Amino acid sequence: MKLVKAGSNWVAGDRFFNRDAEIEALMERVQDGRHTLLTAQRRMGKTSLVRELLRRLDEEGSFETIFVDLEGAFSPADAIAEIGIQTRSMQKTWSRIMSGFGNVVHELRDSVDTVGIADLWVKLRAGIDAGNWRQKGDEVLTALAENERPVVLAIDELPILVNRLLKGDDYRITVERRRTVDELLSWLRKNGQVHQGRICMILSGSVSLEPILRQAGLSAQANIFSPFELKPWDERTAVACLAALAENYDLTLPPEVCRNMCQRLRCHVPHHVQQFFDSLHEHLRRTGRRRASLEDVEKVYNEEMLGVRGQVDLEHYDSGLKMILGREGYRTALEVLKLAAIEDGVLRGDCIGRFREHFPAADEGDPIPIEDVLHVLEHDGYLARQGDRYRFVSGLLEGWWRTRYGGGRASSPSISAGSAHKAEQWP
């Protein structure tokens, strides 16, 4: 099988590699009408998986499909407008939705082909406000449920919107912000129940929803969504991907080279496997060769994957921690990862104990306790629990953090974590 480099974009069709078992499982969930919360660590290919699922469902023809990206949404009203605008290819549904928007209906109903999508969104959004977004949202989803075919509604980046609503610019969970998120999730939960069998929802995002809801005590609001974890490739699949890429680009990767690449990564995140191949390919191109050696792998891993180029890509992980944990939690997470990296990838139980002693509880406005930080790091694939300690899951992430901090020793958690809450330290 030939395979084209994927880069950083989502892939589908011939560029979608070896997730057939996951697609089959999601297909079964859709056919059963089960709402799904897709979970995985970053760069695992969640968006690609959902996009490919929708593409295959479109080909099969039994379902209507809609993909909604909420990365740019800042309010429930924004989310409703985005869901509404994505129905524009469904003429009857679009017409039903527009009939509920009063004075804008005549302007919008026939303007799909003449008005830019951005302008159309603005016009639609103008009919939704803080007082009527639930009503308008109900009308949108009811119109979807009345479609001739059942609808698969894939909502991407809901966790980003929830995080914004919950924490604001100052990363503080307040009673009012918690109430807003509770109302949004309750609305989504209610409609998921009311339209069960007519609308099947799939939630996903570049950051994980569960740890965010856990921080606010709102986990129960997502209980209609059945979790589905997208796991890393096993070594056999990762090797097959490398072989397919090598064939397409006329390179020779001996079996020991592929195995060594996989062993260095340790956790076979699809994007990292392809990134490693791309770096190796560019190295061979520069040296005018087409056969890779173990020496090439070592050089590329140390100088490219762990170097500036690789670390720029891995900044995606860093930004996710900032988003979920805020100033205090982010600083604590940095110290945790730093300690683990310089101690052969292991965070020992005594270090965890010192963090726990320093932050025995977390009232509103206080630093996030170590248990919450570790929960996020474990949930997002940084660390795995082993008894009373934690170990890096990914060799690449461990190497990245060791490269960043390997020049010195971590300071005591009682000192550095204690200063973590200082706003002036926020980069």
TORMI-576696 format. One record per residue (C-alpha): residue number from 1; x, y, z; residue in three letters. Coordinates in nm, 3 decimals. Layout:
<atoms>
num NUM	east X	north Y	up Z	residu ALA
...
</atoms>
This chain:
<atoms>
num 1	east 0.000	north 0.000	up 0.000	residu MET
num 2	east 0.129	north 0.348	up -0.094	residu LYS
num 3	east 0.076	north 0.633	up 0.147	residu LEU
num 4	east 0.124	north 1.009	up 0.112	residu VAL
num 5	east 0.264	north 1.219	up 0.395	residu LYS
num 6	east -0.015	north 1.365	up 0.602	residu ALA
num 7	east 0.152	north 1.671	up 0.749	residu GLY
num 8	east -0.047	north 1.843	up 1.025	residu SER
num 9	east -0.386	north 1.832	up 0.854	residu ASN
num 10	east -0.666	north 1.583	up 0.902	residu TRP
num 11	east -0.677	north 1.311	up 0.639	residu VAL
num 12	east -0.948	north 1.103	up 0.473	residu ALA
num 13	east -0.997	north 0.851	up 0.194	residu GLY
num 14	east -0.676	north 0.702	up 0.053	residu ASP
num 15	east -0.465	north 0.903	up 0.297	residu ARG
num 16	east -0.646	north 0.758	up 0.598	residu PHE
num 17	east -0.434	north 0.473	up 0.738	residu PHE
num 18	east -0.533	north 0.167	up 0.936	residu ASN
num 19	east -0.818	north 0.269	up 1.165	residu ARG
num 20	east -1.073	north 0.032	up 1.013	residu ASP
num 21	east -1.150	north -0.137	up 1.346	residu ALA
num 22	east -1.224	north 0.199	up 1.507	residu GLU
num 23	east -1.439	north 0.308	up 1.212	residu ILE
num 24	east -1.635	north -0.017	up 1.234	residu GLU
num 25	east -1.693	north 0.034	up 1.608	residu ALA
num 26	east -1.811	north 0.391	up 1.555	residu LEU
num 27	east -2.035	north 0.281	up 1.267	residu MET
num 28	east -2.200	north 0.035	up 1.504	residu GLU
num 29	east -2.254	north 0.307	up 1.763	residu ARG
num 30	east -2.413	north 0.533	up 1.503	residu VAL
num 31	east -2.644	north 0.257	up 1.384	residu GLN
num 32	east -2.744	north 0.192	up 1.746	residu ASP
num 33	east -2.806	north 0.564	up 1.802	residu GLY
num 34	east -2.547	north 0.594	up 2.079	residu ARG
num 35	east -2.397	north 0.935	up 2.150	residu HIS
num 36	east -2.017	north 0.920	up 2.169	residu THR
num 37	east -1.743	north 1.119	up 2.342	residu LEU
num 38	east -1.424	north 1.053	up 2.147	residu LEU
num 39	east -1.120	north 1.073	up 2.374	residu THR
num 40	east -0.749	north 1.046	up 2.301	residu ALA
num 41	east -0.424	north 1.221	up 2.367	residu GLN
num 42	east -0.319	north 1.496	up 2.127	residu ARG
num 43	east -0.212	north 1.418	up 1.770	residu ARG
num 44	east -0.384	north 1.079	up 1.776	residu MET
num 45	east -0.603	north 1.159	up 1.474	residu GLY
num 46	east -0.945	north 1.222	up 1.630	residu LYS
num 47	east -1.054	north 1.472	up 1.366	residu THR
num 48	east -0.933	north 1.247	up 1.085	residu SER
num 49	east -1.124	north 0.955	up 1.233	residu LEU
num 50	east -1.448	north 1.153	up 1.257	residu VAL
num 51	east -1.409	north 1.303	up 0.911	residu ARG
num 52	east -1.348	north 0.960	up 0.759	residu GLU
num 53	east -1.646	north 0.817	up 0.945	residu LEU
num 54	east -1.870	north 1.091	up 0.806	residu LEU
num 55	east -1.731	north 1.040	up 0.456	residu ARG
num 56	east -1.812	north 0.670	up 0.466	residu ARG
num 57	east -2.156	north 0.735	up 0.609	residu LEU
num 58	east -2.222	north 0.979	up 0.325	residu ASP
num 59	east -2.118	north 0.713	up 0.073	residu GLU
num 60	east -2.337	north 0.452	up 0.240	residu GLU
num 61	east -2.634	north 0.690	up 0.225	residu GLY
num 62	east -2.844	north 0.595	up 0.528	residu SER
num 63	east -2.751	north 0.902	up 0.732	residu PHE
num 64	east -2.717	north 1.276	up 0.684	residu GLU
num 65	east -2.392	north 1.404	up 0.832	residu THR
num 66	east -2.288	north 1.742	up 0.972	residu ILE
num 67	east -1.945	north 1.845	up 1.102	residu PHE
num 68	east -1.937	north 2.147	up 1.334	residu VAL
num 69	east -1.613	north 2.309	up 1.454	residu ASP
num 70	east -1.655	north 2.520	up 1.769	residu LEU
num 71	east -1.292	north 2.632	up 1.801	residu GLU
num 72	east -1.394	north 2.989	up 1.724	residu GLY
num 73	east -1.705	north 2.991	up 1.946	residu ALA
num 74	east -1.713	north 3.205	up 2.261	residu PHE
num 75	east -2.071	north 3.158	up 2.377	residu SER
num 76	east -2.362	north 2.914	up 2.357	residu PRO
num 77	east -2.519	north 3.149	up 2.101	residu ALA
num 78	east -2.208	north 3.115	up 1.883	residu ASP
num 79	east -2.238	north 2.736	up 1.905	residu ALA
num 80	east -2.605	north 2.740	up 1.799	residu ILE
num 81	east -2.523	north 2.966	up 1.504	residu ALA
num 82	east -2.241	north 2.736	up 1.396	residu GLU
num 83	east -2.462	north 2.426	up 1.411	residu ILE
num 84	east -2.731	north 2.612	up 1.219	residu GLY
num 85	east -2.499	north 2.734	up 0.944	residu ILE
num 86	east -2.367	north 2.383	up 0.883	residu GLN
num 87	east -2.717	north 2.265	up 0.786	residu THR
num 88	east -2.720	north 2.488	up 0.477	residu ARG
num 89	east -2.662	north 2.194	up 0.239	residu SER
num 90	east -2.982	north 2.031	up 0.371	residu MET
num 91	east -3.241	north 2.245	up 0.197	residu GLN
num 92	east -3.553	north 2.141	up 0.388	residu LYS
num 93	east -3.376	north 2.154	up 0.722	residu THR
num 94	east -3.221	north 2.491	up 0.640	residu TRP
num 95	east -3.563	north 2.627	up 0.548	residu SER
num 96	east -3.717	north 2.501	up 0.874	residu ARG
num 97	east -3.437	north 2.658	up 1.076	residu ILE
num 98	east -3.466	north 2.990	up 0.898	residu MET
num 99	east -3.840	north 3.002	up 0.959	residu SER
num 100	east -3.765	north 3.052	up 1.329	residu GLY
num 101	east -3.548	north 3.361	up 1.280	residu PHE
num 102	east -3.816	north 3.623	up 1.218	residu GLY
num 103	east -3.702	north 3.924	up 1.017	residu ASN
num 104	east -3.385	north 3.763	up 0.887	residu VAL
num 105	east -3.559	north 3.462	up 0.733	residu VAL
num 106	east -3.637	north 3.612	up 0.394	residu HIS
num 107	east -3.286	north 3.748	up 0.359	residu GLU
num 108	east -3.117	north 3.423	up 0.458	residu LEU
num 109	east -3.335	north 3.148	up 0.317	residu ARG
num 110	east -3.224	north 3.191	up -0.045	residu ASP
num 111	east -2.884	north 3.348	up 0.012	residu SER
num 112	east -2.666	north 3.041	up 0.058	residu VAL
num 113	east -2.513	north 3.072	up -0.288	residu ASP
num 114	east -2.491	north 3.452	up -0.300	residu THR
num 115	east -2.363	north 3.551	up 0.044	residu VAL
num 116	east -2.026	north 3.450	up 0.185	residu GLY
num 117	east -2.036	north 3.198	up 0.467	residu ILE
num 118	east -1.884	north 3.447	up 0.712	residu ALA
num 119	east -2.150	north 3.706	up 0.631	residu ASP
num 120	east -2.420	north 3.442	up 0.646	residu LEU
num 121	east -2.300	north 3.333	up 0.991	residu TRP
num 122	east -2.305	north 3.693	up 1.115	residu VAL
num 123	east -2.661	north 3.740	up 0.993	residu LYS
num 124	east -2.774	north 3.416	up 1.153	residu LEU
num 125	east -2.590	north 3.494	up 1.478	residu ARG
num 126	east -2.767	north 3.831	up 1.499	residu ALA
num 127	east -3.092	north 3.645	up 1.566	residu GLY
num 128	east -2.951	north 3.460	up 1.870	residu ILE
num 129	east -2.875	north 3.613	up 2.209	residu ASP
num 130	east -2.820	north 3.519	up 2.571	residu ALA
num 131	east -3.194	north 3.513	up 2.634	residu GLY
num 132	east -3.307	north 3.293	up 2.345	residu ASN
num 133	east -3.017	north 3.063	up 2.258	residu TRP
num 134	east -3.185	north 2.760	up 2.419	residu ARG
num 135	east -3.505	north 2.819	up 2.222	residu GLN
num 136	east -3.317	north 2.873	up 1.897	residu LYS
num 137	east -3.099	north 2.570	up 1.970	residu GLY
num 138	east -3.407	north 2.357	up 2.028	residu ASP
num 139	east -3.547	north 2.475	up 1.694	residu GLU
num 140	east -3.224	north 2.389	up 1.512	residu VAL
num 141	east -3.199	north 2.038	up 1.654	residu LEU
num 142	east -3.571	north 1.973	up 1.610	residu THR
num 143	east -3.533	north 2.067	up 1.242	residu ALA
num 144	east -3.243	north 1.823	up 1.215	residu LEU
num 145	east -3.445	north 1.549	up 1.383	residu ALA
num 146	east -3.725	north 1.599	up 1.130	residu GLU
num 147	east -3.494	north 1.526	up 0.839	residu ASN
num 148	east -3.590	north 1.230	up 0.621	residu GLU
num 149	east -3.275	north 1.045	up 0.721	residu ARG
num 150	east -3.131	north 1.035	up 1.074	residu PRO
num 151	east -2.849	north 1.282	up 1.129	residu VAL
num 152	east -2.498	north 1.225	up 1.263	residu VAL
num 153	east -2.394	north 1.551	up 1.428	residu LEU
num 154	east -2.019	north 1.563	up 1.490	residu ALA
num 155	east -1.924	north 1.852	up 1.719	residu ILE
num 156	east -1.551	north 1.923	up 1.726	residu ASP
num 157	east -1.376	north 2.141	up 1.988	residu GLU
num 158	east -1.667	north 2.157	up 2.233	residu LEU
num 159	east -1.407	north 2.123	up 2.513	residu PRO
num 160	east -1.241	north 2.448	up 2.404	residu ILE
num 161	east -1.573	north 2.633	up 2.426	residu LEU
num 162	east -1.654	north 2.475	up 2.764	residu VAL
num 163	east -1.310	north 2.571	up 2.897	residu ASN
num 164	east -1.352	north 2.932	up 2.782	residu ARG
num 165	east -1.695	north 2.962	up 2.938	residu LEU
num 166	east -1.586	north 2.798	up 3.261	residu LEU
num 167	east -1.262	north 2.986	up 3.328	residu LYS
num 168	east -1.265	north 3.312	up 3.133	residu GLY
num 169	east -0.946	north 3.506	up 3.069	residu ASP
num 170	east -0.833	north 3.480	up 3.432	residu ASP
num 171	east -0.869	north 3.099	up 3.453	residu TYR
num 172	east -1.100	north 3.116	up 3.755	residu ARG
num 173	east -1.403	north 2.892	up 3.791	residu ILE
num 174	east -1.678	north 3.106	up 3.938	residu THR
num 175	east -2.036	north 3.024	up 4.032	residu VAL
num 176	east -2.173	north 3.221	up 3.737	residu GLU
num 177	east -1.937	north 3.060	up 3.486	residu ARG
num 178	east -2.013	north 2.716	up 3.619	residu ARG
num 179	east -2.385	north 2.788	up 3.582	residu ARG
num 180	east -2.336	north 2.890	up 3.217	residu THR
num 181	east -2.154	north 2.567	up 3.136	residu VAL
num 182	east -2.412	north 2.367	up 3.330	residu ASP
num 183	east -2.689	north 2.525	up 3.120	residu GLU
num 184	east -2.509	north 2.450	up 2.792	residu LEU
num 185	east -2.440	north 2.088	up 2.881	residu LEU
num 186	east -2.790	north 2.041	up 3.019	residu SER
num 187	east -2.933	north 2.172	up 2.692	residu TRP
num 188	east -2.713	north 1.938	up 2.490	residu LEU
num 189	east -2.800	north 1.646	up 2.719	residu ARG
num 190	east -3.175	north 1.715	up 2.697	residu LYS
num 191	east -3.173	north 1.730	up 2.318	residu ASN
num 192	east -2.961	north 1.418	up 2.295	residu GLY
num 193	east -3.228	north 1.236	up 2.492	residu GLN
num 194	east -3.530	north 1.393	up 2.318	residu VAL
num 195	east -3.397	north 1.320	up 1.969	residu HIS
num 196	east -3.244	north 0.981	up 2.045	residu GLN
num 197	east -3.256	north 0.774	up 1.727	residu GLY
num 198	east -3.295	north 1.078	up 1.500	residu ARG
num 199	east -2.976	north 1.263	up 1.594	residu ILE
num 200	east -2.658	north 1.082	up 1.689	residu CYS
num 201	east -2.394	north 1.311	up 1.841	residu MET
num 202	east -2.019	north 1.260	up 1.837	residu ILE
num 203	east -1.810	north 1.497	up 2.051	residu LEU
num 204	east -1.437	north 1.541	up 2.008	residu SER
num 205	east -1.166	north 1.800	up 2.056	residu GLY
num 206	east -0.795	north 1.875	up 2.064	residu SER
num 207	east -0.820	north 1.895	up 2.444	residu VAL
num 208	east -1.011	north 1.650	up 2.659	residu SER
num 209	east -1.356	north 1.734	up 2.794	residu LEU
num 210	east -1.357	north 1.502	up 3.096	residu GLU
num 211	east -1.077	north 1.669	up 3.298	residu PRO
num 212	east -1.235	north 2.012	up 3.240	residu ILE
num 213	east -1.575	north 1.897	up 3.366	residu LEU
num 214	east -1.409	north 1.718	up 3.658	residu ARG
num 215	east -1.252	north 2.045	up 3.774	residu GLN
num 216	east -1.599	north 2.203	up 3.791	residu ALA
num 217	east -1.784	north 1.902	up 3.932	residu GLY
num 218	east -1.993	north 1.872	up 3.616	residu LEU
num 219	east -1.891	north 1.528	up 3.491	residu SER
num 220	east -2.245	north 1.392	up 3.528	residu ALA
num 221	east -2.372	north 1.633	up 3.262	residu GLN
num 222	east -2.187	north 1.434	up 2.995	residu ALA
num 223	east -2.319	north 1.094	up 3.101	residu ASN
num 224	east -2.532	north 1.044	up 2.789	residu ILE
num 225	east -2.209	north 1.033	up 2.588	residu PHE
num 226	east -2.043	north 0.694	up 2.584	residu SER
num 227	east -1.661	north 0.732	up 2.593	residu PRO
num 228	east -1.463	north 0.588	up 2.304	residu PHE
num 229	east -1.085	north 0.598	up 2.341	residu GLU
num 230	east -0.870	north 0.625	up 2.031	residu LEU
num 231	east -0.550	north 0.447	up 2.128	residu LYS
num 232	east -0.200	north 0.471	up 1.979	residu PRO
num 233	east -0.102	north 0.235	up 1.700	residu TRP
num 234	east 0.063	north -0.089	up 1.801	residu ASP
num 235	east 0.417	north -0.146	up 1.673	residu GLU
num 236	east 0.303	north -0.363	up 1.383	residu ARG
num 237	east 0.073	north -0.089	up 1.253	residu THR
num 238	east 0.340	north 0.179	up 1.296	residu ALA
num 239	east 0.593	north -0.034	up 1.104	residu VAL
num 240	east 0.335	north -0.092	up 0.829	residu ALA
num 241	east 0.280	north 0.285	up 0.804	residu CYS
num 242	east 0.654	north 0.347	up 0.773	residu LEU
num 243	east 0.679	north 0.076	up 0.505	residu ALA
num 244	east 0.390	north 0.224	up 0.307	residu ALA
num 245	east 0.544	north 0.571	up 0.321	residu LEU
num 246	east 0.885	north 0.435	up 0.221	residu ALA
num 247	east 0.734	north 0.256	up -0.078	residu GLU
num 248	east 0.558	north 0.568	up -0.200	residu ASN
num 249	east 0.873	north 0.781	up -0.175	residu TYR
num 250	east 1.106	north 0.512	up -0.312	residu ASP
num 251	east 1.308	north 0.474	up 0.009	residu LEU
num 252	east 1.450	north 0.162	up 0.169	residu THR
num 253	east 1.382	north 0.125	up 0.541	residu LEU
num 254	east 1.524	north -0.209	up 0.658	residu PRO
num 255	east 1.318	north -0.388	up 0.928	residu PRO
num 256	east 1.569	north -0.302	up 1.201	residu GLU
num 257	east 1.541	north 0.066	up 1.108	residu VAL
num 258	east 1.161	north 0.065	up 1.137	residu CYS
num 259	east 1.178	north -0.120	up 1.470	residu ARG
num 260	east 1.434	north 0.123	up 1.605	residu ASN
num 261	east 1.220	north 0.421	up 1.508	residu MET
num 262	east 0.921	north 0.269	up 1.686	residu CYS
num 263	east 1.124	north 0.183	up 1.995	residu GLN
num 264	east 1.245	north 0.540	up 2.024	residu ARG
num 265	east 0.889	north 0.676	up 2.001	residu LEU
num 266	east 0.762	north 0.406	up 2.239	residu ARG
num 267	east 0.407	north 0.541	up 2.210	residu CYS
num 268	east 0.307	north 0.521	up 1.845	residu HIS
num 269	east 0.103	north 0.838	up 1.798	residu VAL
num 270	east 0.019	north 0.846	up 1.423	residu PRO
num 271	east 0.135	north 1.204	up 1.377	residu HIS
num 272	east 0.467	north 1.133	up 1.548	residu HIS
num 273	east 0.528	north 0.823	up 1.334	residu VAL
num 274	east 0.472	north 1.027	up 1.018	residu GLN
num 275	east 0.672	north 1.320	up 1.152	residu GLN
num 276	east 0.967	north 1.086	up 1.219	residu PHE
num 277	east 0.945	north 0.949	up 0.864	residu PHE
num 278	east 0.929	north 1.300	up 0.717	residu ASP
num 279	east 1.241	north 1.407	up 0.909	residu SER
num 280	east 1.426	north 1.092	up 0.802	residu LEU
num 281	east 1.318	north 1.142	up 0.441	residu HIS
num 282	east 1.445	north 1.501	up 0.438	residu GLU
num 283	east 1.775	north 1.389	up 0.591	residu HIS
num 284	east 1.824	north 1.124	up 0.324	residu LEU
num 285	east 1.732	north 1.373	up 0.052	residu ARG
num 286	east 1.997	north 1.616	up 0.177	residu ARG
num 287	east 2.263	north 1.343	up 0.179	residu THR
num 288	east 2.163	north 1.208	up -0.163	residu GLY
num 289	east 2.073	north 0.859	up -0.040	residu ARG
num 290	east 1.763	north 0.640	up -0.043	residu ARG
num 291	east 1.853	north 0.373	up 0.212	residu ARG
num 292	east 1.831	north 0.453	up 0.581	residu ALA
num 293	east 2.063	north 0.315	up 0.848	residu SER
num 294	east 2.044	north 0.298	up 1.225	residu LEU
num 295	east 2.296	north 0.581	up 1.235	residu GLU
num 296	east 2.059	north 0.794	up 1.028	residu ASP
num 297	east 1.775	north 0.720	up 1.269	residu VAL
num 298	east 1.984	north 0.820	up 1.571	residu GLU
num 299	east 2.100	north 1.143	up 1.408	residu LYS
num 300	east 1.751	north 1.243	up 1.292	residu VAL
num 301	east 1.591	north 1.160	up 1.626	residu TYR
num 302	east 1.842	north 1.358	up 1.832	residu ASN
num 303	east 1.887	north 1.654	up 1.599	residu GLU
num 304	east 1.545	north 1.684	up 1.436	residu GLU
num 305	east 1.278	north 1.516	up 1.649	residu MET
num 306	east 1.426	north 1.642	up 1.977	residu LEU
num 307	east 1.560	north 1.959	up 1.820	residu GLY
num 308	east 1.398	north 2.293	up 1.749	residu VAL
num 309	east 1.188	north 2.160	up 1.463	residu ARG
num 310	east 1.041	north 1.879	up 1.668	residu GLY
num 311	east 0.985	north 2.093	up 1.974	residu GLN
num 312	east 0.789	north 2.348	up 1.774	residu VAL
num 313	east 0.545	north 2.070	up 1.685	residu ASP
num 314	east 0.532	north 1.948	up 2.043	residu LEU
num 315	east 0.434	north 2.295	up 2.162	residu GLU
num 316	east 0.081	north 2.179	up 2.079	residu HIS
num 317	east 0.099	north 1.968	up 2.393	residu TYR
num 318	east 0.221	north 2.261	up 2.597	residu ASP
num 319	east -0.061	north 2.486	up 2.479	residu SER
num 320	east -0.316	north 2.223	up 2.579	residu GLY
num 321	east -0.184	north 2.219	up 2.934	residu LEU
num 322	east -0.203	north 2.597	up 2.956	residu LYS
num 323	east -0.561	north 2.590	up 2.833	residu MET
num 324	east -0.687	north 2.322	up 3.071	residu ILE
num 325	east -0.488	north 2.397	up 3.385	residu LEU
num 326	east -0.450	north 2.775	up 3.379	residu GLY
num 327	east -0.160	north 2.965	up 3.532	residu ARG
num 328	east -0.121	north 2.780	up 3.861	residu GLU
num 329	east -0.189	north 2.430	up 3.734	residu GLY
num 330	east 0.027	north 2.482	up 3.427	residu TYR
num 331	east 0.325	north 2.583	up 3.637	residu ARG
num 332	east 0.277	north 2.281	up 3.860	residu THR
num 333	east 0.252	north 2.055	up 3.554	residu ALA
num 334	east 0.577	north 2.198	up 3.417	residu LEU
num 335	east 0.753	north 2.116	up 3.742	residu GLU
num 336	east 0.604	north 1.765	up 3.750	residu VAL
num 337	east 0.718	north 1.691	up 3.395	residu LEU
num 338	east 1.058	north 1.844	up 3.460	residu LYS
num 339	east 1.110	north 1.627	up 3.768	residu LEU
num 340	east 1.003	north 1.313	up 3.581	residu ALA
num 341	east 1.221	north 1.390	up 3.278	residu ALA
num 342	east 1.548	north 1.433	up 3.468	residu ILE
num 343	east 1.478	north 1.125	up 3.684	residu GLU
num 344	east 1.480	north 0.876	up 3.394	residu ASP
num 345	east 1.120	north 0.947	up 3.303	residu GLY
num 346	east 0.975	north 0.861	up 3.646	residu VAL
num 347	east 0.789	north 1.080	up 3.897	residu LEU
num 348	east 0.844	north 0.911	up 4.231	residu ARG
num 349	east 0.590	north 0.882	up 4.509	residu GLY
num 350	east 0.793	north 1.097	up 4.750	residu ASP
num 351	east 0.790	north 1.386	up 4.501	residu CYS
num 352	east 0.414	north 1.354	up 4.465	residu ILE
num 353	east 0.388	north 1.359	up 4.844	residu GLY
num 354	east 0.575	north 1.689	up 4.866	residu ARG
num 355	east 0.341	north 1.844	up 4.610	residu PHE
num 356	east 0.043	north 1.710	up 4.807	residu ARG
num 357	east 0.172	north 1.856	up 5.133	residu GLU
num 358	east 0.219	north 2.195	up 4.974	residu HIS
num 359	east -0.133	north 2.203	up 4.822	residu PHE
num 360	east -0.348	north 2.007	up 5.070	residu PRO
num 361	east -0.674	north 2.155	up 4.938	residu ALA
num 362	east -0.796	north 2.384	up 4.663	residu ALA
num 363	east -1.057	north 2.643	up 4.748	residu ASP
num 364	east -1.176	north 2.884	up 4.482	residu GLU
num 365	east -0.879	north 3.088	up 4.362	residu GLY
num 366	east -0.617	north 2.858	up 4.519	residu ASP
num 367	east -0.360	north 2.662	up 4.317	residu PRO
num 368	east -0.489	north 2.342	up 4.156	residu ILE
num 369	east -0.405	north 2.036	up 4.372	residu PRO
num 370	east -0.151	north 1.785	up 4.247	residu ILE
num 371	east -0.421	north 1.517	up 4.206	residu GLU
num 372	east -0.599	north 1.729	up 3.944	residu ASP
num 373	east -0.274	north 1.806	up 3.764	residu VAL
num 374	east -0.176	north 1.438	up 3.756	residu LEU
num 375	east -0.525	north 1.347	up 3.635	residu HIS
num 376	east -0.485	north 1.580	up 3.336	residu VAL
num 377	east -0.133	north 1.456	up 3.262	residu LEU
num 378	east -0.251	north 1.095	up 3.276	residu GLU
num 379	east -0.569	north 1.156	up 3.078	residu HIS
num 380	east -0.381	north 1.343	up 2.803	residu ASP
num 381	east -0.113	north 1.080	up 2.760	residu GLY
num 382	east 0.189	north 1.238	up 2.926	residu TYR
num 383	east 0.221	north 1.003	up 3.221	residu LEU
num 384	east 0.095	north 0.657	up 3.317	residu ALA
num 385	east 0.046	north 0.543	up 3.676	residu ARG
num 386	east 0.265	north 0.259	up 3.798	residu GLN
num 387	east 0.187	north 0.187	up 4.163	residu GLY
num 388	east 0.276	north 0.495	up 4.364	residu ASP
num 389	east 0.469	north 0.657	up 4.080	residu ARG
num 390	east 0.415	north 0.788	up 3.729	residu TYR
num 391	east 0.620	north 0.727	up 3.413	residu ARG
num 392	east 0.632	north 0.903	up 3.077	residu PHE
num 393	east 0.426	north 0.714	up 2.819	residu VAL
num 394	east 0.593	north 0.858	up 2.509	residu SER
num 395	east 0.966	north 0.835	up 2.452	residu GLY
num 396	east 0.939	north 1.143	up 2.233	residu LEU
num 397	east 0.770	north 1.352	up 2.502	residu LEU
num 398	east 1.018	north 1.230	up 2.761	residu GLU
num 399	east 1.306	north 1.317	up 2.532	residu GLY
num 400	east 1.160	north 1.659	up 2.461	residu TRP
num 401	east 1.130	north 1.745	up 2.828	residu TRP
num 402	east 1.473	north 1.605	up 2.908	residu ARG
num 403	east 1.623	north 1.812	up 2.625	residu THR
num 404	east 1.452	north 2.121	up 2.758	residu ARG
num 405	east 1.555	north 2.073	up 3.123	residu TYR
num 406	east 1.837	north 1.821	up 3.117	residu GLY
num 407	east 2.099	north 2.086	up 3.180	residu GLY
num 408	east 2.008	north 2.121	up 3.547	residu GLY
num 409	east 1.824	north 1.975	up 3.839	residu ARG
num 410	east 1.464	north 2.051	up 3.917	residu ALA
num 411	east 1.408	north 2.266	up 4.220	residu SER
num 412	east 1.217	north 2.134	up 4.517	residu SER
num 413	east 0.838	north 2.122	up 4.463	residu PRO
num 414	east 0.796	north 2.304	up 4.791	residu SER
num 415	east 0.983	north 2.599	up 4.640	residu ILE
num 416	east 0.911	north 2.611	up 4.267	residu SER
num 417	east 0.553	north 2.487	up 4.286	residu ALA
num 418	east 0.492	north 2.723	up 4.572	residu GLY
num 419	east 0.572	north 3.016	up 4.346	residu SER
num 420	east 0.366	north 2.872	up 4.062	residu ALA
num 421	east 0.068	north 3.093	up 4.135	residu HIS
num 422	east 0.253	north 3.417	up 4.074	residu LYS
num 423	east 0.099	north 3.583	up 3.771	residu ALA
num 424	east 0.425	north 3.748	up 3.671	residu GLU
num 425	east 0.569	north 3.404	up 3.591	residu GLN
num 426	east 0.303	north 3.339	up 3.330	residu TRP
num 427	east 0.476	north 3.352	up 2.988	residu PRO
</atoms>
